[in-house]
Amino acid sequence: MNSNSQSANTDTYSQRLADIVGTAIALLTLTLPVFVIAHYSSTNVQNNPQPLIQNLQGKKD
């Protein structure tokens, strides 16, 4: 009987550890891209929108 209780205790510990590691991976997966994008994006970006309508007419002779 003693071996059964140790096995159950080990399984509970393994399950708890797997839950913690899984949660850490999920949080890292969700937050790391945001921080990487924020770090590498420039704060001095000029917003110069291109005109939507271009002159498609050819030269008139």
Secondary structure, DSSP 8 states (H G I E B T S, - for coil): -HHHHHHHHHHHHHHHHHHHHHHHHHHHHHHHHHHHHHHHS-S--------S---------
